[in-house]
Amino acid sequence: MTNVLEVENLSVSFDGHLAVDNVNLKVEEGDLLGLIGPNGSGKTTLFRAILGLQAHSGKVKLFGYEGSDLRTLIPLIGYVPQRVSFEPNFPATVYDIVSMGIISEKKIVKGAKLIQQCGCCWNMVYKNIKNKDDKITQALKTVGLESLRNRRIGNLSGGELRRVFIARCLVKDPLLLILDEPATSVDVESSYKFYEAIKRVNEEYKVTIMWSSHDLEAVSKYATKLACINKKLFYHGDTKKFFSDKDLLKTYSESQMQLHMREHNTD
Amino acid sequence: MVLEALTYGFVQKAIISGIAVAIICSFMGTFLVLRRYALFGDGIAHVAFGGIAVGLFLGVFPFWSAFAVCIGGALGLQKLRHSTKISGDAAVAVVLVSGLALGVILVSTSGGFSVDLFSFLFGSILLISNDETLMILGISAAIIATLVVLRKPFFQLTFDEEQARLAGLPVTLLNYAFVVLASITVVTSMRLVGILLISALIVLPNITAMMFGKGFKKTLGISMLISVSSVISGILLSYYYNIAPSGTIVVVAVVILIGVLLAKSAGLISRIEMRKHSQLSHD
């Protein structure tokens, strides 16, 4: 199995405090990796470091590539951040936002060449669709928002907005999809629809996904692999094994409790 | 009566260059307002005052000195924002007062305020020469062409700088290009409404257009329409009533904003929208 992503000895520190401590992680092709960890455990920082948005030490490899080749591949990653702040009156429709995700043919060709060179396969979501408009329509259908195509983004609910951002990632046929707590501010019923959509993208289109969440139930149900982080990575492997191992679960809840206590003491 | 005014060369020149300035201000203004750079125009305009004073002091054509000083000021402002912890509006204030102070010192050493300086402060579109008209048209065409080429990266940068960086756009370079273009726009527009009222043309048509609840392209179109009509009607009204064109243009833009605000609070705009939507769903 090919490693889509390899993280080696990755550390991030803010003013001398380690936010991510020597993490080693591998994501294989077709994984739906759930990343869990308490608030402040470094999930978002880890994602941002992988994407090159955060200064870090250690190595990040995409399909084995580093340096300038890595920079060629990064635009082909789809990333939905936890928060996007914009002017509420921003004059953009759902269509405008999704169309931002379209990547130029030149970048796609360059990326595809690299993927081919390492003997891997780029599982394109919409490989048969060349037309930009059709791609956007299809992405909106995948996330169930085709009826809101011309709606102003300021008039969307939190859940709808997140789905728009996922559609923006899908139109670029992402090599890897990184979703940072995608179901935050989404009600329980909608969140399950949302997880089903993520699962569909993973199973039908074989898109590799990394997804951080606090919803352990959803993670145990949908994630094929699991990584558990609290500054350090303390579990990485099969989801079922984690949830059936009482000791591991206990350590996880204790670490959550410790962090909570620490936050409480510093307040 | 309207036709009579239009037969005069100076009115024609004023209207032609006014339309060009209206278009560049609303095009550039859309990005400036959405990036919360609305005060940037004002800041750069004050730096332009310093630039004009440099020109008058050295005996150089004030437009060129204003361009040079403004571009320098804008790049300095961008640098100040990124490499220090000074927040956006405070950085604008630093650059604004520096430019203004430079202007005041130079003006005082060169024997006080002159008519020339006043025309830059409050605009003097009806006194515009043939050469200036051509210069405004040429620079406006270049700005519009650049914005058309860069509209997508700028739109992406405006909405979400981080995603733009992720998409592989040269964000730092684009940010510098953005402030340089904005400075050129401000200096080119000075002749029309003057340094003190430049923000009006950047901000008013855009915030009015955004109230219509449309997507990016349509909002841009509405903004340009409001801007151009404010400028044309402002120039004509100022001619007939013998009042200052710059003030009249801005008052017209304010009246349009108030009109749209009232129509919106009376539910007129959303009702038109709803009728359109129900027609669409019946189709």
Interface residues (C-beta under 8 A of the other chain):
Chain A: L51 L53 R71 I74 P75 I77 Y79 P81 V84 F86 E87 N89 F90 P91 A92 T93 Y95 D96 I97 M100 I103 K107 N150 R152 N155 R168
Chain B: T30 L34 R36 K152 F155 Q156 F159 D160 E162 Q163 R165 L166 A167 G168 A209 M210 M211 G213 K214 G215 F216 K218 T219 L220
